[in-house]
Amino acid sequence: MKLFNYILLTSIFFVSCSKSTPSNSTTTPTVNATVPEVYKKIYGASSITSDGTYITIKSNGMPDHKSPYYATTHASYETFSGTTFGGSTFSKNPNSIAEKAYTFKIPADPKVASSHAATPLGPIGVSLNGIPFFNQYAGPNQPLTGEIVSFDRYWGHPTPTSAYHYHVEPLYLTTVKSIKSGLLGFLLDGFPVYGPEENGGLVDNSKLDKFHGHTLATTDYPSGIYHYHITSVDPYINGAGFYGTPGTVSQ
């Protein structure tokens, strides 16, 4: 009887501890042996696999930082006031963060496309913490002007379907994680996204092509690769469309 009680209490304690773990807590992704080293920097994924043609990245889309868009009972909830992106006065939108089941499938060997597809509304890529990148529009050809005020202190916010995302610089990665000039993620065409600095200086739009990127050597790609850059002004992450041929994303 004592042994039964001990097992029961132990089981209750284990279940209780499991439930108290925030759903956005950082875990080590499951990575198969064929995944290139650079993709292992995506720490917010639940799994990263490769079949040699595509890299498949799975994520629950829960930011690993505080936000007023979490439920007030969530461990990562915080109140926020003051200014947000561009000095705008913060105004919380009515949406909230909920767990998703993203599957990003992107080319393992990206190449320039013969015909450049426009980026869609919704996820256009994935950041290192597993949060989707969105394009520079609030709606079809609608600028972000009215939405910027709702960005939290890390410059993200959720959609009406509770999908948290970044339209602009993912401030948690560039400041708290100190990734100003390094890799921030990938767009769906497989080309990497880098921070707002390069070679010790800020990158501005004049240094980038119409897709918001250029080809140079990086720490991850010493032989050079086309890559996008985050900038502080429109179009922020991507310009006239994908430089390469995009893969897919489902949720």
C-alpha positions in Angstrom: 0.0 0.0 0.0 2.8 2.4 0.9 4.5 1.6 -2.4 1.3 2.3 -4.3 0.9 5.6 -2.6 4.5 6.6 -3.4 4.1 5.7 -7.1 0.8 7.6 -7.2 2.3 10.7 -5.5 5.3 10.6 -7.8 3.1 10.4 -10.9 1.0 13.3 -9.7 4.1 15.4 -9.1 5.5 14.5 -12.5 2.3 15.4 -14.3 2.0 18.7 -12.3 5.5 19.7 -13.2 4.9 18.9 -16.9 1.8 21.1 -17.0 3.6 24.0 -15.3 6.2 24.2 -18.1 5.4 27.1 -20.4 4.5 26.0 -23.9 7.1 28.3 -25.3 10.0 27.0 -23.3 13.1 26.4 -25.3 13.8 22.8 -26.1 16.5 21.2 -28.2 14.9 20.4 -31.6 15.1 16.8 -33.0 17.5 17.1 -35.9 18.3 14.3 -38.4 21.9 13.6 -39.5 21.5 15.0 -43.0 20.5 18.6 -41.8 23.2 21.2 -42.7 24.8 22.8 -39.6 23.4 26.2 -40.4 19.9 25.0 -39.9 20.7 23.8 -36.4 20.7 27.5 -35.4 16.9 27.4 -35.5 16.5 26.7 -31.8 12.7 27.3 -31.7 11.8 24.3 -33.9 10.5 21.0 -32.5 12.1 19.1 -35.4 14.3 19.8 -38.4 14.8 17.2 -41.0 16.1 16.9 -44.6 15.5 14.6 -47.4 18.3 16.2 -49.5 15.8 18.2 -51.5 13.9 20.1 -48.8 14.5 21.1 -45.2 11.4 20.5 -43.1 11.1 22.7 -40.0 8.3 22.2 -37.5 7.4 24.8 -34.9 4.5 25.6 -32.5 4.8 29.3 -33.2 5.0 30.3 -29.5 7.5 33.2 -28.9 10.2 32.5 -26.3 9.9 36.0 -24.9 7.3 37.9 -22.9 4.3 39.6 -24.6 1.0 41.2 -23.6 -0.6 39.0 -26.2 -0.2 35.9 -24.0 -3.1 35.1 -21.7 -2.7 36.8 -18.3 -2.3 33.4 -16.7 0.7 32.4 -18.9 4.2 32.5 -17.5 5.3 34.8 -20.4 2.6 37.3 -20.1 3.6 40.9 -19.4 1.9 44.3 -19.5 3.3 46.7 -22.0 2.9 50.5 -22.5 5.0 53.3 -24.0 6.4 53.3 -27.5 6.9 50.5 -30.0 8.4 50.3 -33.5 9.2 53.7 -35.0 8.4 55.5 -31.8 4.7 54.7 -32.1 2.6 54.7 -29.0 1.6 51.1 -28.3 -2.0 50.1 -28.7 -2.8 46.5 -28.1 -4.8 44.7 -30.8 -7.7 42.4 -29.7 -5.9 39.2 -30.7 -4.0 36.7 -28.6 -1.3 34.1 -29.0 -2.2 30.4 -29.5 -0.1 27.4 -30.3 0.2 26.4 -33.9 1.5 23.4 -35.8 3.7 25.0 -38.5 5.5 22.8 -41.1 7.9 24.9 -43.2 9.3 23.0 -46.2 12.1 25.0 -47.9 14.6 24.1 -50.6 17.9 22.7 -49.3 19.8 24.1 -52.2 18.2 27.4 -53.1 18.7 28.9 -56.5 17.5 32.1 -58.2 14.1 31.8 -59.8 13.5 32.4 -63.5 10.2 34.0 -62.4 9.9 35.7 -59.0 6.8 35.0 -57.1 5.2 37.6 -54.9 5.3 36.9 -51.1 1.8 35.9 -49.8 0.0 37.3 -46.8 0.8 35.0 -43.9 4.1 33.2 -43.2 6.9 33.8 -45.8 9.7 32.3 -43.7 10.8 31.2 -40.3 13.0 32.9 -37.7 15.5 31.2 -35.3 13.0 31.1 -32.5 10.4 29.4 -34.7 8.2 32.5 -35.2 7.1 33.2 -38.8 8.2 36.2 -40.8 5.4 38.0 -42.6 5.8 40.5 -45.5 5.5 44.3 -45.5 1.7 44.4 -45.9 -1.2 44.5 -43.4 -3.5 43.3 -46.2 -3.4 43.1 -50.0 -1.0 46.0 -50.9 -1.9 47.8 -47.6 1.0 49.3 -45.8 1.7 48.4 -42.1 1.0 52.0 -41.0 -2.1 51.1 -39.0 -0.6 47.9 -37.5 2.7 49.1 -36.3 1.1 50.6 -33.1 0.2 47.0 -32.1 3.7 45.6 -32.2 4.8 44.5 -28.7 8.2 45.5 -27.2 9.9 42.8 -29.3 8.1 44.0 -32.4 5.7 41.1 -33.0 1.9 40.7 -32.7 -0.7 38.0 -33.4 -3.3 37.8 -36.2 -7.0 37.3 -35.6 -6.3 33.6 -35.9 -3.8 33.9 -33.0 -0.7 33.4 -35.1 2.2 35.5 -33.6 4.6 36.8 -36.2 7.2 39.5 -37.2 6.7 41.9 -40.0 9.9 43.8 -39.1 13.1 43.3 -37.1 12.6 40.5 -34.5 13.9 42.6 -31.7 14.3 39.8 -29.2 16.8 38.1 -31.5 18.7 41.2 -32.4 18.9 42.7 -28.9 18.5 40.0 -26.2 20.2 37.3 -28.3 22.6 40.0 -29.7 22.2 38.9 -33.4 22.7 42.2 -35.1 24.7 41.0 -38.1 24.1 37.3 -37.9 21.6 34.8 -39.2 18.0 35.5 -38.1 16.2 32.8 -40.2 15.2 31.7 -43.7 12.5 32.7 -46.2 10.5 29.9 -47.9 12.8 30.0 -50.9 15.7 28.8 -48.8 17.7 32.0 -48.8 18.8 33.2 -45.4 17.7 36.4 -43.6 20.4 38.4 -41.8 20.3 41.2 -39.3 20.4 45.0 -39.8 24.2 45.2 -39.7 27.0 44.0 -41.9 30.7 44.5 -41.8 30.3 46.8 -38.8 27.7 49.1 -40.2 24.0 49.4 -40.7 22.5 48.0 -43.9 20.1 50.4 -45.7 17.9 49.8 -48.7 20.3 51.4 -51.1 22.7 48.5 -50.5 20.1 45.9 -51.5 18.3 44.9 -54.6 14.5 45.1 -55.3 14.1 41.7 -53.4 15.8 43.3 -50.4 19.0 41.2 -50.6 22.4 40.9 -52.1 25.2 38.3 -52.6 28.2 38.5 -50.2 30.2 36.1 -48.0 28.8 35.6 -44.5 30.1 33.6 -41.5 27.8 30.8 -42.3 28.5 30.9 -46.1 32.1 32.0 -46.5 32.0 31.3 -50.2 29.1 33.8 -50.5 25.3 33.4 -50.9 22.4 35.6 -51.8 20.7 36.7 -48.5 18.0 39.1 -47.3 18.6 41.8 -44.7 16.4 43.3 -42.1 16.2 47.1 -42.4 14.3 49.7 -40.3 12.2 51.0 -43.2 9.8 49.5 -45.7 10.0 46.8 -47.0 11.7 45.7 -43.8 12.5 42.0 -44.7 11.5 41.3 -48.3 10.9 43.5 -51.3 9.4 42.7 -54.7 9.0 38.9 -54.0 11.1 35.8 -53.4 14.5 35.7 -55.0 14.3 32.0 -55.3 11.5 29.5 -55.7 9.5 29.2 -52.5 8.7 25.9 -50.8 5.5 25.5 -48.7 4.2 26.2 -45.2 1.2 24.6 -43.5 -0.4 25.1 -40.1 
